[in-house]
């Protein structure tokens, strides 16, 4: 069964998150997703709070921009959340918005090289390995987590373009189709991810997270069709961002209307 979630965008002030998290769980949804957009909210801090306020739902971070974060710190934070809330954290990493990365002086000349080095090191650290590497961007000397995750969390890679999609298939446990992704884009991207995974000799199907969007006043029937289209395209998780009357991510309590309508979709199976 495809998991259904809602996105709580950083366009909302942080103090609204608790209401959204609790409503998401009460509505019977599977997941709550957060964005670590510059310069709004920390994805990790918000995820920790949302996990603490709830008992059942998974919380995804889609995504943590790798130029902004030292890989050892990201590993420590994911491992801590994984041990505190087993099986409920869905960490995502990616390039980040390159303009924002430039604003803080961390824009990489080769974002794909950075993501490759970072994903490789992060996966090894989360697997409890001792890592020494001297790459172009990622350098670690005998680093090992004291408290690696007791249960292996999926490492999801945000992607849009073919080379990054292929990297997600080769190195990640799954892919996050960032932005408002159409079902056609998901279907095309899933093929790239699966082919790269096969070339790398990796068994099993990738996790596929599709971010999509709908007006906050959408009826359950409309949302069910949206979820179904993305599921048919290969998404294993479909999560929806509510849009206001001007087509922007909603920034007030109207997101609760979307949560309720998505809950009807989940209840209908």
Secondary structure, 3 states (H helix, E strand, C coil): CCEEEEEECCCCCHHHHHHHHHHHHHCCCCEEEECCCCCCCCHHHHHHHHHHHCCCCEEEEEEEEHHHCCHHHHHHHHHHHHHHCCCCEEEEEECCCHHHHHHCCCCCCCHHHHHHHHHHHHHHHHCCCCEEEECCCCEEEEECCCCCCCCCCCEEEEECCHHHHHHHHHHCCEEEECCCCCHHHHHHHHHHHHHHHHHCCCCCCCEEEEEEEEECCCCHHHHHHHHHHHHHCCCCEEEEEEECCCCCECCCCCHHHHHHHHHHHHHCC
